[in-house]
Every structure is written in structure tokens, then in C-alpha cells.
Amino acid sequence: MRVSVGSDHRGVQIKNRLIQSLTGAGFHVADEGTDSDQSCDYPDFAAQVAQKVSCGEADRGILICGTGIGMAIAANKFAGVRAASCYDEVMVEMSRRHNNVNILCLPGDMIGERPIDELVLMWLQTEFDGGRHASRLKKITELESPQTAQTEKSPASIDEQ
């Protein structure tokens, strides 16, 4: 399995630990950065990982920022990406079984030094249940179509809020 991994400055230490662990477990891992704890913008790294998953260069992606939420928002802008911020075993398992999540977003500020290798391995090894969940994912995929985008109202810009 090909796994693309990226983080911002708040997740770089966890990212480095995960890359070593995943490589040791036999996964093909691509490091999309960052390599520094200097402040940087998480959407840049989310885009790199999400693009690889979207176009099929990676089977799965893992993103780490402070909460995982910003990474998930950015990654979900790419066609075919289903990213979710998860922080425990139940969320990780259900994200795969029911939602076929292909990018796991982790909250670096909330995980700290706690070992997360088992959590990530669980996510990588959990299969999608299919069945009724497949028809729901089909509806989500249809939301990505150009016709849907044209009929939706655009949200207020951040400056207007």
C-alpha cells in the first residue's frame, strides 16, 4: 500500500515517528513535508497529500496538524478524497468501515507523545463494509459533479462573516 504523509509544524515530530513505523511495517511511504518546526501553512501540505490520493499516486494519506480539522477541510476540496479528523479507535474504525475514508487527519496537539502507531495501523488495515454505505458514498461523490456545484449558492466569504 502506498501512503502519502504530510504535516505542518505542529505535527512534524509525529509525522517523522509515523514514517519510521510505517516503513518498518512494509508500507511504501512518501514524505510530503514539512521537515521543520518553523511555522508554516497546513493547506500547502494537505494539498500535496490530497492530490496524490485524488489522482491515484497514493492509496491512502495521513495528515497531521494541531487538531486535524484544518487538514481535513483542505484535503476534502479534492475530488475523490474523503478525509476525516480522528483521534481514537472507534472513530478510526468507523471512518474506514462506514465512510471509506482515504485520508486520516490526526490532531498533533492532542496526541502528544502517546504512541499512535497502533491507531494508524488499525486505520490502514480496516476494510470498507460496502453495502448500504456504498450507496451513501455514491451520493457524496455525486455532490462533486459540476452540475451540483453550479446549482449551489456560494457561501459568504470569510471577510463577509
N, C-alpha and C positions, 0 to 999 in steps of 0.2 A: 504494500500500500504506500502511495506517495502522499506525504504530509507536508504542507507548507505552514511554517510557523513565523509569526511576527509579533512584535510588541512595541509599545512606546517606552519611554524612560522608566515608567513606574512598574513595568513588567519584565525588564531586561534580565534580571537575575533569575527569575522563574523560567523565562524562555530558555536561557542557557542550560539550566538544570534539566528541563524537559527534552531539549535536543539531545543531550548526552544519554538520557534514559531511553528515549525512543530509538535512537540509533543503535544502542546496545540491545534493544529488543527486536532488531531486524527491520525496522521501518526505514524507508527512503525519505530523508528529511531535508527540506530546503529551508535555510535560514534567510528570512526576508528582512532582518534587522528589527530594531536598532541594535547597535553594539555599544551604546553608551548610556550612562545615567543622566546625561545632559537633557534638559527639557526639549521635547520635540512634539510634533503634531500626530496624534494617533490615526487620523484619517489616511495619512500617507501610507502607513503600514497595513491598515485594513484593506486599502485598495490593492496593494500588491498581492496579498494573500487571496482576496476575493476574486481578483482577475484570474489567478491561476486555477481556482476551483471552478469558476464560471466557464472557462474555456476548456477544461478537462486536463490541464497540465498537472493538477494535483487532485487526488481523490478526496482529501479532506484538508481542512485548515484549522489552525489553532491560533487565537489572538489573545493577547494579554494587555490590559491597561488597568487603571485604578479600580474600576467597577466592572468592566466588561461591557457595559451598556453602550458607551460611545462606539466601541469597536463593532458591536452588533448592528447598531444603526447604520454605520458607514458600509459595512460588508453587505447588508441586505439591499443596497442600491444596485447590486449586480445581478443580472439575470441568472436564474437557477440557483442562487445562493439562499440557503436557509441557515441563518446564524442566530445563535441564542446565547445569552449570558447565563451560565450555570455555575453553581457553587457547591452542590452536594450530590450524593449518589443518586437520589431519587430524580432530581432534575436532569442529571446526565443521562440516566437510563431512559426516562420518558422522552427526552428530546430526540433520541435515536429511534425508539420503538414507535412513537406516535407521529413524530414530525420529520423524521429522516433528516435531522439537522446535519449539515455537512461542514459547518464551521462552528467550533466550540470557542466561546469567548469567556475568558476567565478573569475574575476580579483580583488582580495582584495585591491590592491593598488589604483585602480580606483574607487572603490565603497565607500571606507571610511566609514563614519558614516551614509551615506544615507540609509534609510530603503529599504531593498531588499526583505522583506517577500512577498510582492505582486508579484514581479517578479518571485520568486521561485514558489509561488502558481500557477501562470499562467502557468509555465512550467509543473508542476505536473498535472494540470488539462486539458491541451491541448491534444487532441486526434490526432493520426496519420491519415492523409487523405486517405492513401492507394491508390488504383487506379494506375495511371501511376507511382506514386512514389514507389509503392511496387515492380514493375519490376526493377526499378533502384537500390533499396536496395538489391534485389536478386543478381544483378551483383556485387555489392560491397561485399556481403557475399561470392560469388564465388571467389573473389580475396584472400580470406583467405585459400583456399584449398591448400593442399600440392603440387599438380601439378603446380599451379601458382607460388608458392614460389621457386620451383626448376628451373623454366624457366626464372625467373627474374635475372638480373645481380645484384650482391650485391653492395650497394652504397659504395663510398670511406669512409674509416674510418675517424673519426674526426681528427686523427693525420696526415692523408694524405692531408687534406684540407688546 
